[in-house]
Amino acid sequence: MVGQGVLRELLLDAGVEKVLSIGRSATGKSDPKLTEIVHADIADLSALRGRLAGYDACFFCLGVSSVGMNETDYRRVTYDFAVGAARTLAELNPRMTFVFISGAGTNSKSATMWARVKAETENALLALPFKAAYIFRPGFIQPLHGIESKTALYRIPYKILGPLNPVLRKLFPGIATSTEILGRAMIKAVRDGAPKHVLESRDINAL
Ligand SMILES: NC(=O)c1ccc[n+]([C@@H]2O[C@H](COP(=O)([O-])OP(=O)(O)OC[C@H]3O[C@@H](n4cnc5c(N)ncnc54)[C@H](OP(=O)(O)O)[C@@H]3O)[C@@H](O)[C@H]2O)c1
C-alpha cells in the first residue's frame, strides 16, 4: 500500500527521470519510466549489485504487521531486510537519500516488540553514510486512487472507515495522512530536505 502510493507519485512527477522497483512480486504497473526487478530474497541483493548504482533515492516501503510473528521473524523482515539493503545501497550510492517507512509509536524503550525493533532499525539506518536519511512514521494512512494494503489487518479497518477518512485527516492531522500525501512528502524530503529526520504524521502532512 505505501509502496504503491509512492510509486504512483514518482511516476506522475515530471522531475523524476527513472524508477527501479525491487520486490518479491511485480507491481502490475507499466510505465516508460519504470523498470522492475522481481527478486525473491530481499535479504540478499548481491546478484543485483550491478543494477543498483546511479540512483538519488531509495524509498524502502517493504514491511509487515508484527501480529502473529515472533521477534526473530519480525526482526528479519524489518531490521535485516532494510539495513542489509541500505548498507549495499550506501556503498554503491554515497549521494543517495534513504527514506524508510516506519510507524507511529516506534520507541526504543517500549515493552512492545515491534516498536523496539522498528526503533533499532531506524537508528541503524540513520547511522549509515547516506547523503541523508529520513524516517517516516505515519499512523492512519488513507489509501487513495484504488490502492489497497495487502495486509488484512490494515485493509479491513480502512474499508470500514473509508468514507470517514477525509474527515479523520482534517480532524486529526497528527494521526492521519494519505498514500498521496505520504508519497509527495517522501519525494519532497529527497528533493528539498525536511526539517527533521524522523517525521510523524503531522510533519508528513506539513511537508
Ligand atoms: N498501512 C498502514 O496503514 C501503515 C501505517 C503505518 C505504518 N505502516 C508501515 O508501512 C509498511 C508497509 O505497510 P503496507 O500497508 O504498505 O503493507 P502491504 O500493503 O502489506 O505491503 C507490504 C509490502 O512488503 C512486501 N513484503 C512483506 N514481507 C516480505 C518478505 N518477507 N519478502 C519480501 N517482501 C515482503 C510485500 O510484498 P508482496 O507484495 O509480495 O506481498 C509488499 O510489497 C509496514 O512496515 C507498516 O508497518 C503502514
The ligand as an SDF file (V2000), in Angstrom:
LIG
                    3D

 48 52  0  0  0  0  0  0  0  0999 V2000
   -0.7730    0.6460    6.0040 N   0  0  0  0  0  0  0  0  0  0  0  0
   -0.7270    1.4220    7.0650 C   0  0  0  0  0  0  0  0  0  0  0  0
   -1.7470    1.9900    7.4960 O   0  0  0  0  0  0  0  0  0  0  0  0
    0.5580    1.6900    7.7830 C   0  0  0  0  0  0  0  0  0  0  0  0
    0.5920    2.6490    8.8150 C   0  0  0  0  0  0  0  0  0  0  0  0
    1.8020    2.8930    9.4610 C   0  0  0  0  0  0  0  0  0  0  0  0
    2.9380    2.2020    9.0920 C   0  0  0  0  0  0  0  0  0  0  0  0
    2.8560    1.2760    8.0830 N   0  0  0  0  0  0  0  0  0  0  0  0
    4.0730    0.5320    7.7580 C   0  0  0  0  0  0  0  0  0  0  0  0
    4.2970    0.5670    6.3630 O   0  0  0  0  0  0  0  0  0  0  0  0
    4.9290   -0.6350    5.9630 C   0  0  0  0  0  0  0  0  0  0  0  0
    4.2010   -1.1840    4.7490 C   0  0  0  0  0  0  0  0  0  0  0  0
    2.8360   -1.3460    5.0470 O   0  0  0  0  0  0  0  0  0  0  0  0
    1.7640   -1.5620    3.8740 P   0  0  0  0  0  0  0  0  0  0  0  0
    0.4320   -1.2410    4.4360 O   0  0  0  0  0  0  0  0  0  0  0  0
    2.2280   -0.8720    2.6400 O   0  0  0  0  0  0  0  0  0  0  0  0
    1.8440   -3.1400    3.6980 O   0  0  0  0  0  0  0  0  0  0  0  0
    1.4740   -4.0560    2.4400 P   0  0  0  0  0  0  0  0  0  0  0  0
    0.4670   -3.4110    1.5540 O   0  0  0  0  0  0  0  0  0  0  0  0
    1.1460   -5.3790    3.0410 O   0  0  0  0  0  0  0  0  0  0  0  0
    2.8220   -4.1460    1.6220 O   0  0  0  0  0  0  0  0  0  0  0  0
    3.9450   -4.7450    2.1860 C   0  0  0  0  0  0  0  0  0  0  0  0
    4.9900   -4.9580    1.1190 C   0  0  0  0  0  0  0  0  0  0  0  0
    6.1140   -5.6300    1.7360 O   0  0  0  0  0  0  0  0  0  0  0  0
    6.4120   -6.7970    0.9730 C   0  0  0  0  0  0  0  0  0  0  0  0
    6.8880   -7.8660    1.8430 N   0  0  0  0  0  0  0  0  0  0  0  0
    6.3450   -8.2560    3.0090 C   0  0  0  0  0  0  0  0  0  0  0  0
    7.0380   -9.3280    3.5080 N   0  0  0  0  0  0  0  0  0  0  0  0
    8.0280   -9.5820    2.6170 C   0  0  0  0  0  0  0  0  0  0  0  0
    9.0620  -10.5360    2.5600 C   0  0  0  0  0  0  0  0  0  0  0  0
    9.2340  -11.4590    3.5120 N   0  0  0  0  0  0  0  0  0  0  0  0
    9.9060  -10.5260    1.4940 N   0  0  0  0  0  0  0  0  0  0  0  0
    9.7340   -9.6030    0.5190 C   0  0  0  0  0  0  0  0  0  0  0  0
    8.7660   -8.6650    0.5130 N   0  0  0  0  0  0  0  0  0  0  0  0
    7.9230   -8.6620    1.5520 C   0  0  0  0  0  0  0  0  0  0  0  0
    5.1080   -7.1960    0.3200 C   0  0  0  0  0  0  0  0  0  0  0  0
    5.3960   -7.9850   -0.8070 O   0  0  0  0  0  0  0  0  0  0  0  0
    4.2140   -8.7930   -1.5820 P   0  0  0  0  0  0  0  0  0  0  0  0
    3.5520   -7.7400   -2.3990 O   0  0  0  0  0  0  0  0  0  0  0  0
    4.9130   -9.8010   -2.3810 O   0  0  0  0  0  0  0  0  0  0  0  0
    3.3460   -9.3710   -0.5010 O   0  0  0  0  0  0  0  0  0  0  0  0
    4.5040   -5.8370   -0.0230 C   0  0  0  0  0  0  0  0  0  0  0  0
    5.0310   -5.3360   -1.2280 O   0  0  0  0  0  0  0  0  0  0  0  0
    4.9120   -1.5640    7.1910 C   0  0  0  0  0  0  0  0  0  0  0  0
    6.1830   -1.5420    7.7950 O   0  0  0  0  0  0  0  0  0  0  0  0
    3.9050   -0.9280    8.1050 C   0  0  0  0  0  0  0  0  0  0  0  0
    4.2010   -1.1390    9.4690 O   0  0  0  0  0  0  0  0  0  0  0  0
    1.7110    1.0040    7.4230 C   0  0  0  0  0  0  0  0  0  0  0  0
  1  2  1  0
  2  3  2  0
  2  4  1  0
  4  5  1  0
  4 48  2  0
  5  6  2  0
  6  7  1  0
  7  8  2  0
  8  9  1  0
  8 48  1  0
  9 10  1  0
  9 46  1  0
 10 11  1  0
 11 12  1  0
 11 44  1  0
 12 13  1  0
 13 14  1  0
 14 15  2  0
 14 16  1  0
 14 17  1  0
 17 18  1  0
 18 19  2  0
 18 20  1  0
 18 21  1  0
 21 22  1  0
 22 23  1  0
 23 24  1  0
 23 42  1  0
 24 25  1  0
 25 26  1  0
 25 36  1  0
 26 27  1  0
 26 35  1  0
 27 28  2  0
 28 29  1  0
 29 30  1  0
 29 35  2  0
 30 31  1  0
 30 32  2  0
 32 33  1  0
 33 34  2  0
 34 35  1  0
 36 37  1  0
 36 42  1  0
 37 38  1  0
 38 39  2  0
 38 40  1  0
 38 41  1  0
 42 43  1  0
 44 45  1  0
 44 46  1  0
 46 47  1  0
M  CHG  2   8   1  16  -1
M  END
$$$$
